[in-house]
Amino acid sequence: MLPEIPGLDPLYSDTNPAYSVFPNLITPLDTIGFPFILFWPIDAETTDVEWTFYGPPAESAEVEKAWELYVRIFDAVMDEDFRNLAPMQRSIASGALASIPLNYQERRIYHLHEEIDRVIGIDRIPESLRVTPRLAPFWEDGAA
């Protein structure tokens, strides 16, 4: 069993919160530790993904083995996800899909893309590729 990080709210073990940090970091949080997952665009159809785990140091050989198993399972889950990405990219590139609806739990993806559009400048993005702005009322600087 992996030791928990002291002082964290039970929310992190009872749910599956994840945070996006602009421009390319996602970190799902847990009371035992968490990965920093970084996305590095190579071109319009290719992205390099890397992750690093952070957690309390292993104080025993048993905990070290538990971490190795945990990371191996995480790697297998990520590998399953990645095997789906190429077919999904082909579907998107085919033109058969006008859009992909996101569920409530994936709203951070929408917000990330809206922020990317805002930083690039909406006038520099073809209208067909723009994300419909929904966050403007919440921006601290009032920028549009």
N, C-alpha and C positions, 0 to 999 in steps of 0.2 A: 504494500500500500504506500502511496506517495504522501509525504507530509504536506499539510496545508500551509499556506502563507498566513501568518498570524494577523488578526485584525481585519480581515476582509469580510464584507457583508455576506450572509448566506445566499443572497441573490446570485452570486457567482457560481455557486454549486447547484442551486435549485433551478436555474434557467440556463440559457445559452446566449448570453450577451456578447456582442462583438462590436468593435468600434472601428470606424474608418478614419484615418488621418490623412488629410489631403497632402500630397497628391496621389500616393500609391501604397499606403500601408493599411492593412486590415489586421486586427488582432482580436481573436475570440478569447475572452477572459474566463478564467477558472480559478478556484481557490488553491489548486496545486501548482499553477504556473500557466504560461500562455506562449503561443508562437507569435512572432512578428512575421507576417506574410507580406512580402514586397513584390510588386508587379512592375516590371521594367519593359515598356513597349520597345520592340525592335523595329517593326513596320506595321502596316495597317492590319495584317493578319497574324502577327507573331508577337508573343509576349514571353519574356523570361520571368519565371517565378522562383523566388527563393524564400526560405523560412528558417528562422532561428528560434529555439525554445529558450524561455527564461523561467526560472523557478528557483526554489531554495536549493542550496548545494546538497548533494547526496552525502549523508553522514555515515552511510554504511554500504557494504557490498549489496545488501538486499535492496536498498533504495536505488542504488545505481542500476541494478538489473530491472527494477520496476520502471525506471525512466527509459531504459533501452527498449522495453516492451511497449511502453506508452508511445514513444516516438515511432517505433516500427509500425504500430497500428495506425497512427496518424498518417505516416507516409503511405500506407496501403489505401487509406480513405482518399487521400489527395490523388494518388495514382488512379483510382477509380474515377474521380471527378475529371482528371486531365484526359483520360481516354474518351470522355464524352465531348471534349471541347472541339476537336477537329470536325466531327460530324455536325456539331452545332454551328461552327463557323461556315461550313459548306452550305448549310440550310439558310443562314443569314445572307450569305453572298449570292445565293440563287435568285434572290428577288421575290421568292414566293411568300416571304413574311414581310408584312408591312410594319409590324412591331411585335414586341414580346411583352405581355403583361407581367408585372412584378407583383408579388403578394405583399401584404402589409409588412411582414418581417424583412423584406428585401428593400424597403424604402430607402435605406442608406445608399444603395446603388444609384437610385434615381437622384438623390441629393448630391452624390459625388459627381455625377455627370452634369448636373445643373451647375455646380460650382466650377467644373472644368470649362463649360461653355462661358461662364461669367469671366473667368480669368483670361481665356483666349480672346474674348470680345465677341458678343453675339453677332455683330456686323461682319465678322470674319468667318462665320460658319454658314455654309449653305443652309437655306431654310429647311430643306428636307432632313437635315442632320441635327437640327437644334432640339434641345430638350425644352418643353414648355415650362417657362419659369413659374415656380410656385413659392419660392422662398423669399422673394424680394421684400415682402412686408417685415421679415425677420432680420434682415441684414442690419448690422449695427451702423455701418457707414452710409446706409441709404442709397448705395450705388445701384444702378440698374444695368 
